[in-house]
Structures are given as C-alpha cells and as structure tokens.
C-alpha cells in the first residue's frame, strides 16, 4: 500500500515537471486557476463566518 502511494506521488511529480517543461504558459494558467479557486473558497468561508456572527 505504501509503495503504491509512493509510485502515485512520483507519477504526479513527473507529470507536473513534464507539463512545466513542455508548456510553461499552460502550467502558469493552471497555477493561476488553482489560486483563484483557493481565494474564492477562502472568501466564501469568510462571508459565511461574517453572516454567522451577525
């Protein structure tokens, strides 16, 4: 089980490195989309907590 997790992690790392090397612009777009998603989620949690306090 542990070896399967390590193998999956290595596969993800290799895929990410391959994507960055072959098309850096597309990789940058993926990172931007990810950060926008995290930002939206944090903003939603903040709005929820604000309304909960009111």
CHARMM-style PDB file with segment names, atoms N, HN, CA, C and O in Angstrom:
ATOM      1  N   UNK     1       0.821  -1.193   0.000  1.00  0.00      PROA
ATOM      2  CA  UNK     1       0.000   0.000   0.000  1.00  0.00      PROA
ATOM      3  C   UNK     1       0.866   1.259   0.000  1.00  0.00      PROA
ATOM      4  O   UNK     1       0.601   2.207  -0.738  1.00  0.00      PROA
ATOM      5  N   UNK     2       1.899   1.253   0.834  1.00  0.00      PROA
ATOM      6  HN  UNK     2       2.114   0.482   1.434  1.00  0.00      PROA
ATOM      7  CA  UNK     2       2.785   2.416   0.916  1.00  0.00      PROA
ATOM      8  C   UNK     2       3.535   2.601  -0.397  1.00  0.00      PROA
ATOM      9  O   UNK     2       3.725   3.729  -0.851  1.00  0.00      PROA
ATOM     10  N   UNK     3       3.960   1.507  -1.003  1.00  0.00      PROA
ATOM     11  HN  UNK     3       3.806   0.591  -0.634  1.00  0.00      PROA
ATOM     12  CA  UNK     3       4.684   1.608  -2.269  1.00  0.00      PROA
ATOM     13  C   UNK     3       3.771   2.140  -3.377  1.00  0.00      PROA
ATOM     14  O   UNK     3       4.231   2.852  -4.271  1.00  0.00      PROA
ATOM     15  N   UNK     4       2.504   1.803  -3.322  1.00  0.00      PROA
ATOM     16  HN  UNK     4       2.131   1.225  -2.597  1.00  0.00      PROA
ATOM     17  CA  UNK     4       1.554   2.312  -4.315  1.00  0.00      PROA
ATOM     18  C   UNK     4       1.408   3.817  -4.179  1.00  0.00      PROA
ATOM     19  O   UNK     4       1.346   4.528  -5.182  1.00  0.00      PROA
ATOM     20  N   UNK     5       1.352   4.308  -2.950  1.00  0.00      PROA
ATOM     21  HN  UNK     5       1.402   3.731  -2.135  1.00  0.00      PROA
ATOM     22  CA  UNK     5       1.258   5.748  -2.719  1.00  0.00      PROA
ATOM     23  C   UNK     5       2.512   6.457  -3.218  1.00  0.00      PROA
ATOM     24  O   UNK     5       2.425   7.519  -3.835  1.00  0.00      PROA
ATOM     25  N   UNK     6       3.672   5.874  -2.954  1.00  0.00      PROA
ATOM     26  HN  UNK     6       3.743   5.011  -2.453  1.00  0.00      PROA
ATOM     27  CA  UNK     6       4.921   6.474  -3.425  1.00  0.00      PROA
ATOM     28  C   UNK     6       4.964   6.508  -4.944  1.00  0.00      PROA
ATOM     29  O   UNK     6       5.383   7.503  -5.537  1.00  0.00      PROA
ATOM     30  N   UNK     7       4.533   5.430  -5.567  1.00  0.00      PROA
ATOM     31  HN  UNK     7       4.193   4.622  -5.086  1.00  0.00      PROA
ATOM     32  CA  UNK     7       4.528   5.368  -7.020  1.00  0.00      PROA
ATOM     33  C   UNK     7       3.579   6.414  -7.601  1.00  0.00      PROA
ATOM     34  O   UNK     7       3.905   7.073  -8.588  1.00  0.00      PROA
ATOM     35  N   UNK     8       2.412   6.563  -6.991  1.00  0.00      PROA
ATOM     36  HN  UNK     8       2.148   6.027  -6.189  1.00  0.00      PROA
ATOM     37  CA  UNK     8       1.458   7.569  -7.461  1.00  0.00      PROA
ATOM     38  C   UNK     8       2.020   8.976  -7.282  1.00  0.00      PROA
ATOM     39  O   UNK     8       1.852   9.823  -8.160  1.00  0.00      PROA
ATOM     40  N   UNK     9       2.679   9.234  -6.167  1.00  0.00      PROA
ATOM     41  HN  UNK     9       2.816   8.546  -5.454  1.00  0.00      PROA
ATOM     42  CA  UNK     9       3.284  10.544  -5.925  1.00  0.00      PROA
ATOM     43  C   UNK     9       4.379  10.831  -6.953  1.00  0.00      PROA
ATOM     44  O   UNK     9       4.451  11.940  -7.482  1.00  0.00      PROA
ATOM     45  N   UNK    10       5.222   9.853  -7.237  1.00  0.00      PROA
ATOM     46  HN  UNK    10       5.163   8.952  -6.807  1.00  0.00      PROA
ATOM     47  CA  UNK    10       6.266  10.036  -8.240  1.00  0.00      PROA
ATOM     48  C   UNK    10       5.663  10.302  -9.618  1.00  0.00      PROA
ATOM     49  O   UNK    10       6.170  11.135 -10.369  1.00  0.00      PROA
ATOM     50  N   UNK    11       4.585   9.596  -9.948  1.00  0.00      PROA
ATOM     51  HN  UNK    11       4.173   8.919  -9.337  1.00  0.00      PROA
ATOM     52  CA  UNK    11       3.932   9.800 -11.243  1.00  0.00      PROA
ATOM     53  C   UNK    11       3.385  11.221 -11.349  1.00  0.00      PROA
ATOM     54  O   UNK    11       3.502  11.853 -12.399  1.00  0.00      PROA
ATOM     55  N   UNK    12       2.792  11.726 -10.273  1.00  0.00      PROA
ATOM     56  HN  UNK    12       2.698  11.213  -9.420  1.00  0.00      PROA
ATOM     57  CA  UNK    12       2.262  13.090 -10.279  1.00  0.00      PROA
ATOM     58  C   UNK    12       3.391  14.102 -10.424  1.00  0.00      PROA
ATOM     59  O   UNK    12       3.267  15.066 -11.180  1.00  0.00      PROA
ATOM     60  N   UNK    13       4.486  13.892  -9.711  1.00  0.00      PROA
ATOM     61  HN  UNK    13       4.587  13.109  -9.097  1.00  0.00      PROA
ATOM     62  CA  UNK    13       5.631  14.801  -9.789  1.00  0.00      PROA
ATOM     63  C   UNK    13       6.205  14.818 -11.209  1.00  0.00      PROA
ATOM     64  O   UNK    13       6.508  15.882 -11.747  1.00  0.00      PROA
ATOM     65  N   UNK    14       6.352  13.646 -11.803  1.00  0.00      PROA
ATOM     66  HN  UNK    14       6.106  12.781 -11.366  1.00  0.00      PROA
ATOM     67  CA  UNK    14       6.881  13.566 -13.171  1.00  0.00      PROA
ATOM     68  C   UNK    14       5.932  14.267 -14.139  1.00  0.00      PROA
ATOM     69  O   UNK    14       6.385  14.977 -15.037  1.00  0.00      PROA
ATOM     70  N   UNK    15       4.621  14.079 -13.971  1.00  0.00      PROA
ATOM     71  HN  UNK    15       4.252  13.503 -13.242  1.00  0.00      PROA
ATOM     72  CA  UNK    15       3.648  14.731 -14.844  1.00  0.00      PROA
ATOM     73  C   UNK    15       3.723  16.242 -14.709  1.00  0.00      PROA
ATOM     74  O   UNK    15       3.692  16.957 -15.711  1.00  0.00      PROA
ATOM     75  N   UNK    16       3.823  16.736 -13.482  1.00  0.00      PROA
ATOM     76  HN  UNK    16       3.849  16.156 -12.668  1.00  0.00      PROA
ATOM     77  CA  UNK    16       3.901  18.183 -13.256  1.00  0.00      PROA
ATOM     78  C   UNK    16       5.173  18.747 -13.885  1.00  0.00      PROA
ATOM     79  O   UNK    16       5.125  19.775 -14.560  1.00  0.00      PROA
ATOM     80  N   UNK    17       6.292  18.094 -13.674  1.00  0.00      PROA
ATOM     81  HN  UNK    17       6.331  17.258 -13.126  1.00  0.00      PROA
ATOM     82  CA  UNK    17       7.549  18.561 -14.271  1.00  0.00      PROA
ATOM     83  C   UNK    17       7.481  18.532 -15.797  1.00  0.00      PROA
ATOM     84  O   UNK    17       7.951  19.459 -16.456  1.00  0.00      PROA
ATOM     85  N   UNK    18       6.908  17.488 -16.352  1.00  0.00      PROA
ATOM     86  HN  UNK    18       6.526  16.734 -15.817  1.00  0.00      PROA
ATOM     87  CA  UNK    18       6.761  17.389 -17.808  1.00  0.00      PROA
ATOM     88  C   UNK    18       5.902  18.535 -18.343  1.00  0.00      PROA
ATOM     89  O   UNK    18       6.231  19.151 -19.357  1.00  0.00      PROA
ATOM     90  N   UNK    19       4.797  18.809 -17.648  1.00  0.00      PROA
ATOM     91  HN  UNK    19       4.529  18.309 -16.825  1.00  0.00      PROA
ATOM     92  CA  UNK    19       3.907  19.888 -18.084  1.00  0.00      PROA
ATOM     93  C   UNK    19       4.617  21.234 -18.021  1.00  0.00      PROA
ATOM     94  O   UNK    19       4.489  22.048 -18.936  1.00  0.00      PROA
ATOM     95  N   UNK    20       5.365  21.472 -16.943  1.00  0.00      PROA
ATOM     96  HN  UNK    20       5.468  20.811 -16.200  1.00  0.00      PROA
ATOM     97  CA  UNK    20       6.076  22.744 -16.797  1.00  0.00      PROA
ATOM     98  C   UNK    20       7.139  22.908 -17.878  1.00  0.00      PROA
ATOM     99  O   UNK    20       7.306  23.993 -18.434  1.00  0.00      PROA
ATOM    100  N   UNK    21       7.849  21.837 -18.168  1.00  0.00      PROA
ATOM    101  HN  UNK    21       7.713  20.955 -17.716  1.00  0.00      PROA
ATOM    102  CA  UNK    21       8.942  21.914 -19.145  1.00  0.00      PROA
ATOM    103  C   UNK    21       8.403  22.068 -20.564  1.00  0.00      PROA
ATOM    104  O   UNK    21       8.936  22.856 -21.346  1.00  0.00      PROA
ATOM    105  N   UNK    22       7.346  21.320 -20.905  1.00  0.00      PROA
ATOM    106  HN  UNK    22       6.913  20.680 -20.271  1.00  0.00      PROA
ATOM    107  CA  UNK    22       6.865  21.347 -22.289  1.00  0.00      PROA
ATOM    108  C   UNK    22       6.012  22.565 -22.608  1.00  0.00      PROA
ATOM    109  O   UNK    22       6.058  23.065 -23.732  1.00  0.00      PROA
ATOM    110  N   UNK    23       5.233  23.055 -21.644  1.00  0.00      PROA
ATOM    111  HN  UNK    23       5.197  22.649 -20.731  1.00  0.00      PROA
ATOM    112  CA  UNK    23       4.413  24.241 -21.913  1.00  0.00      PROA
ATOM    113  C   UNK    23       4.269  25.076 -20.642  1.00  0.00      PROA
ATOM    114  O   UNK    23       3.287  24.945 -19.912  1.00  0.00      PROA
ATOM    115  N   UNK    24       5.245  25.924 -20.388  1.00  0.00      PROA
ATOM    116  HN  UNK    24       6.043  26.030 -20.981  1.00  0.00      PROA
ATOM    117  CA  UNK    24       5.225  26.728 -19.165  1.00  0.00      PROA
ATOM    118  C   UNK    24       4.036  27.687 -19.083  1.00  0.00      PROA
ATOM    119  O   UNK    24       3.546  27.963 -17.988  1.00  0.00      PROA
ATOM    120  N   UNK    25       3.568  28.195 -20.217  1.00  0.00      PROA
ATOM    121  HN  UNK    25       3.966  27.971 -21.107  1.00  0.00      PROA
ATOM    122  CA  UNK    25       2.433  29.127 -20.189  1.00  0.00      PROA
ATOM    123  C   UNK    25       1.173  28.423 -19.700  1.00  0.00      PROA
ATOM    124  O   UNK    25       0.419  28.969 -18.894  1.00  0.00      PROA
ATOM    125  N   UNK    26       0.953  27.212 -20.191  1.00  0.00      PROA
ATOM    126  HN  UNK    26       1.565  26.769 -20.846  1.00  0.00      PROA
ATOM    127  CA  UNK    26      -0.217  26.453 -19.751  1.00  0.00      PROA
ATOM    128  C   UNK    26      -0.096  26.077 -18.276  1.00  0.00      PROA
ATOM    129  O   UNK    26      -1.091  26.104 -17.552  1.00  0.00      PROA
ATOM    130  N   UNK    27       1.099  25.730 -17.823  1.00  0.00      PROA
ATOM    131  HN  UNK    27       1.908  25.708 -18.410  1.00  0.00      PROA
ATOM    132  CA  UNK    27       1.310  25.410 -16.418  1.00  0.00      PROA
ATOM    133  C   UNK    27       1.023  26.625 -15.538  1.00  0.00      PROA
ATOM    134  O   UNK    27       0.451  26.492 -14.456  1.00  0.00      PROA
ATOM    135  N   UNK    28       1.417  27.796 -16.001  1.00  0.00      PROA
ATOM    136  HN  UNK    28       1.882  27.904 -16.880  1.00  0.00      PROA
ATOM    137  CA  UNK    28       1.145  29.024 -15.245  1.00  0.00      PROA
ATOM    138  C   UNK    28      -0.357  29.294 -15.172  1.00  0.00      PROA
ATOM    139  O   UNK    28      -0.859  29.766 -14.152  1.00  0.00      PROA
ATOM    140  N   UNK    29      -1.066  28.994 -16.249  1.00  0.00      PROA
ATOM    141  HN  UNK    29      -0.658  28.610 -17.077  1.00  0.00      PROA
ATOM    142  CA  UNK    29      -2.522  29.144 -16.234  1.00  0.00      PROA
ATOM    143  C   UNK    29      -3.160  28.211 -15.209  1.00  0.00      PROA
ATOM    144  O   UNK    29      -4.077  28.605 -14.489  1.00  0.00      PROA
ATOM    145  N   UNK    30      -2.669  26.965 -15.146  1.00  0.00      PROA
ATOM    146  HN  UNK    30      -1.924  26.645 -15.731  1.00  0.00      PROA
ATOM    147  CA  UNK    30      -3.193  26.010 -14.165  1.00  0.00      PROA
ATOM    148  C   UNK    30      -2.967  26.499 -12.744  1.00  0.00      PROA
ATOM    149  O   UNK    30      -3.851  26.382 -11.896  1.00  0.00      PROA
ATOM    150  N   UNK    31      -1.788  27.045 -12.483  1.00  0.00      PROA
ATOM    151  HN  UNK    31      -1.070  27.139 -13.172  1.00  0.00      PROA
ATOM    152  CA  UNK    31      -1.479  27.552 -11.145  1.00  0.00      PROA
ATOM    153  C   UNK    31      -2.390  28.730 -10.813  1.00  0.00      PROA
ATOM    154  O   UNK    31      -2.905  28.825  -9.699  1.00  0.00      PROA
ATOM    155  N   UNK    32      -2.587  29.618 -11.768  1.00  0.00      PROA
ATOM    156  HN  UNK    32      -2.169  29.540 -12.673  1.00  0.00      PROA
ATOM    157  CA  UNK    32      -3.458  30.774 -11.539  1.00  0.00      PROA
ATOM    158  C   UNK    32      -4.887  30.325 -11.254  1.00  0.00      PROA
ATOM    159  O   UNK    32      -5.533  30.865 -10.356  1.00  0.00      PROA
ATOM    160  N   UNK    33      -5.384  29.355 -11.998  1.00  0.00      PROA
ATOM    161  HN  UNK    33      -4.859  28.917 -12.728  1.00  0.00      PROA
ATOM    162  CA  UNK    33      -6.730  28.837 -11.771  1.00  0.00      PROA
ATOM    163  C   UNK    33      -6.832  28.230 -10.370  1.00  0.00      PROA
ATOM    164  O   UNK    33      -7.832  28.420  -9.678  1.00  0.00      PROA
ATOM    165  N   UNK    34      -5.805  27.510  -9.962  1.00  0.00      PROA
ATOM    166  HN  UNK    34      -4.992  27.356 -10.524  1.00  0.00      PROA
ATOM    167  CA  UNK    34      -5.802  26.910  -8.624  1.00  0.00      PROA
ATOM    168  C   UNK    34      -5.844  27.957  -7.529  1.00  0.00      PROA
ATOM    169  O   UNK    34      -6.604  27.828  -6.570  1.00  0.00      PROA
ATOM    170  N   UNK    35      -5.028  28.997  -7.667  1.00  0.00      PROA
ATOM    171  HN  UNK    35      -4.410  29.102  -8.446  1.00  0.00      PROA
ATOM    172  CA  UNK    35      -5.016  30.046  -6.645  1.00  0.00      PROA
ATOM    173  C   UNK    35      -6.316  30.837  -6.629  1.00  0.00      PROA
ATOM    174  O   UNK    35      -6.772  31.257  -5.565  1.00  0.00      PROA
ATOM    175  N   UNK    36      -6.912  31.041  -7.788  1.00  0.00      PROA
ATOM    176  HN  UNK    36      -6.541  30.700  -8.651  1.00  0.00      PROA
ATOM    177  CA  UNK    36      -8.207  31.720  -7.829  1.00  0.00      PROA
ATOM    178  C   UNK    36      -9.275  30.885  -7.120  1.00  0.00      PROA
ATOM    179  O   UNK    36     -10.137  31.430  -6.430  1.00  0.00      PROA
ATOM    180  N   UNK    37      -9.216  29.580  -7.289  1.00  0.00      PROA
ATOM    181  HN  UNK    37      -8.515  29.137  -7.850  1.00  0.00      PROA
ATOM    182  CA  UNK    37     -10.159  28.698  -6.608  1.00  0.00      PROA
ATOM    183  C   UNK    37      -9.985  28.733  -5.102  1.00  0.00      PROA
ATOM    184  O   UNK    37     -10.964  28.786  -4.358  1.00  0.00      PROA
ATOM    185  N   UNK    38      -8.737  28.704  -4.654  1.00  0.00      PROA
ATOM    186  HN  UNK    38      -7.942  28.661  -5.258  1.00  0.00      PROA
ATOM    187  CA  UNK    38      -8.463  28.774  -3.220  1.00  0.00      PROA
ATOM    188  C   UNK    38      -8.918  30.116  -2.658  1.00  0.00      PROA
ATOM    189  O   UNK    38      -9.485  30.176  -1.567  1.00  0.00      PROA
ATOM    190  N   UNK    39      -8.669  31.188  -3.401  1.00  0.00      PROA
ATOM    191  HN  UNK    39      -8.209  31.139  -4.287  1.00  0.00      PROA
ATOM    192  CA  UNK    39      -9.076  32.513  -2.961  1.00  0.00      PROA
ATOM    193  C   UNK    39     -10.597  32.620  -2.853  1.00  0.00      PROA
ATOM    194  O   UNK    39     -11.119  33.183  -1.891  1.00  0.00      PROA
ATOM    195  N   UNK    40     -11.293  32.086  -3.831  1.00  0.00      PROA
ATOM    196  HN  UNK    40     -10.869  31.629  -4.613  1.00  0.00      PROA
ATOM    197  CA  UNK    40     -12.757  32.115  -3.800  1.00  0.00      PROA
ATOM    198  C   UNK    40     -13.304  31.310  -2.629  1.00  0.00      PROA
ATOM    199  O   UNK    40     -14.263  31.727  -1.979  1.00  0.00      PROA
ATOM    200  N   UNK    41     -12.703  30.168  -2.362  1.00  0.00      PROA
ATOM    201  HN  UNK    41     -11.924  29.829  -2.890  1.00  0.00      PROA
ATOM    202  CA  UNK    41     -13.148  29.345  -1.245  1.00  0.00      PROA
ATOM    203  C   UNK    41     -12.925  30.066   0.087  1.00  0.00      PROA
ATOM    204  O   UNK    41     -13.792  30.045   0.960  1.00  0.00      PROA
ATOM    205  N   UNK    42     -11.768  30.699   0.237  1.00  0.00      PROA
ATOM    206  HN  UNK    42     -11.063  30.717  -0.472  1.00  0.00      PROA
ATOM    207  CA  UNK    42     -11.482  31.433   1.474  1.00  0.00      PROA
ATOM    208  C   UNK    42     -12.437  32.610   1.634  1.00  0.00      PROA
ATOM    209  O   UNK    42     -12.888  32.897   2.743  1.00  0.00      PROA
ATOM    210  N   UNK    43     -12.745  33.285   0.547  1.00  0.00      PROA
ATOM    211  HN  UNK    43     -12.379  33.051  -0.354  1.00  0.00      PROA
ATOM    212  CA  UNK    43     -13.680  34.403   0.603  1.00  0.00      PROA
ATOM    213  C   UNK    43     -15.075  33.907   0.999  1.00  0.00      PROA
ATOM    214  O   UNK    43     -15.771  34.561   1.775  1.00  0.00      PROA
ATOM    215  N   UNK    44     -15.475  32.767   0.473  1.00  0.00      PROA
ATOM    216  HN  UNK    44     -14.910  32.234  -0.157  1.00  0.00      PROA
ATOM    217  CA  UNK    44     -16.772  32.195   0.824  1.00  0.00      PROA
ATOM    218  C   UNK    44     -16.851  31.824   2.294  1.00  0.00      PROA
ATOM    219  O   UNK    44     -17.873  32.052   2.942  1.00  0.00      PROA
ATOM    220  N   UNK    45     -15.776  31.254   2.821  1.00  0.00      PROA
ATOM    221  HN  UNK    45     -14.946  31.070   2.295  1.00  0.00      PROA
ATOM    222  CA  UNK    45     -15.743  30.908   4.245  1.00  0.00      PROA
ATOM    223  C   UNK    45     -15.805  32.180   5.087  1.00  0.00      PROA
ATOM    224  O   UNK    45     -16.502  32.223   6.100  1.00  0.00      PROA
ATOM    225  N   UNK    46     -15.088  33.199   4.673  1.00  0.00      PROA
ATOM    226  HN  UNK    46     -14.521  33.164   3.850  1.00  0.00      PROA
ATOM    227  CA  UNK    46     -15.113  34.471   5.396  1.00  0.00      PROA
ATOM    228  C   UNK    46     -16.499  35.083   5.418  1.00  0.00      PROA
ATOM    229  O   UNK    46     -16.949  35.564   6.458  1.00  0.00      PROA
ATOM    230  N   UNK    47     -17.180  35.071   4.287  1.00  0.00      PROA
ATOM    231  HN  UNK    47     -16.814  34.680   3.442  1.00  0.00      PROA
ATOM    232  CA  UNK    47     -18.541  35.611   4.227  1.00  0.00      PROA
ATOM    233  C   UNK    47     -19.489  34.785   5.108  1.00  0.00      PROA
ATOM    234  O   UNK    47     -20.353  35.343   5.784  1.00  0.00      PROA
ATOM    235  N   UNK    48     -19.326  33.468   5.097  1.00  0.00      PROA
ATOM    236  HN  UNK    48     -18.624  33.015   4.547  1.00  0.00      PROA
ATOM    237  CA  UNK    48     -20.161  32.598   5.928  1.00  0.00      PROA
ATOM    238  C   UNK    48     -19.961  32.914   7.406  1.00  0.00      PROA
ATOM    239  O   UNK    48     -20.930  33.027   8.157  1.00  0.00      PROA
ATOM    240  N   UNK    49     -18.711  33.056   7.823  1.00  0.00      PROA
ATOM    241  HN  UNK    49     -17.923  32.964   7.214  1.00  0.00      PROA
ATOM    242  CA  UNK    49     -18.429  33.350   9.237  1.00  0.00      PROA
ATOM    243  C   UNK    49     -18.963  34.723   9.614  1.00  0.00      PROA
ATOM    244  O   UNK    49     -19.467  34.907  10.722  1.00  0.00      PROA
ATOM    245  N   UNK    50     -18.859  35.687   8.708  1.00  0.00      PROA
ATOM    246  HN  UNK    50     -18.449  35.538   7.808  1.00  0.00      PROA
ATOM    247  CA  UNK    50     -19.400  37.030   8.992  1.00  0.00      PROA
ATOM    248  C   UNK    50     -20.895  36.966   9.197  1.00  0.00      PROA
ATOM    249  O   UNK    50     -21.414  37.566  10.138  1.00  0.00      PROA
ATOM    250  N   UNK    51     -21.592  36.258   8.344  1.00  0.00      PROA
ATOM    251  HN  UNK    51     -21.170  35.771   7.580  1.00  0.00      PROA
ATOM    252  CA  UNK    51     -23.051  36.144   8.494  1.00  0.00      PROA
ATOM    253  C   UNK    51     -23.423  35.333   9.722  1.00  0.00      PROA
ATOM    254  O   UNK    51     -24.458  35.574  10.342  1.00  0.00      PROA
ATOM    255  N   UNK    52     -22.585  34.379  10.071  1.00  0.00      PROA
ATOM    256  HN  UNK    52     -21.744  34.183   9.567  1.00  0.00      PROA
ATOM    257  CA  UNK    52     -22.853  33.556  11.258  1.00  0.00      PROA
ATOM    258  C   UNK    52     -22.749  34.386  12.529  1.00  0.00      PROA
ATOM    259  O   UNK    52     -23.507  34.167  13.474  1.00  0.00      PROA
ATOM    260  N   UNK    53     -21.824  35.330  12.562  1.00  0.00      PROA
ATOM    261  HN  UNK    53     -21.209  35.508  11.795  1.00  0.00      PROA
ATOM    262  CA  UNK    53     -21.631  36.183  13.738  1.00  0.00      PROA
ATOM    263  C   UNK    53     -22.777  37.184  13.887  1.00  0.00      PROA
ATOM    264  O   UNK    53     -23.156  37.535  15.004  1.00  0.00      PROA
ATOM    265  N   UNK    54     -23.323  37.638  12.770  1.00  0.00      PROA
ATOM    266  HN  UNK    54     -23.015  37.353  11.862  1.00  0.00      PROA
ATOM    267  CA  UNK    54     -24.396  38.634  12.825  1.00  0.00      PROA
ATOM    268  C   UNK    54     -25.586  38.059  13.448  1.00  0.00      PROA
ATOM    269  OT1 UNK    54     -26.601  38.742  13.587  1.00  0.00      PROA
TER     270      UNK     54
END
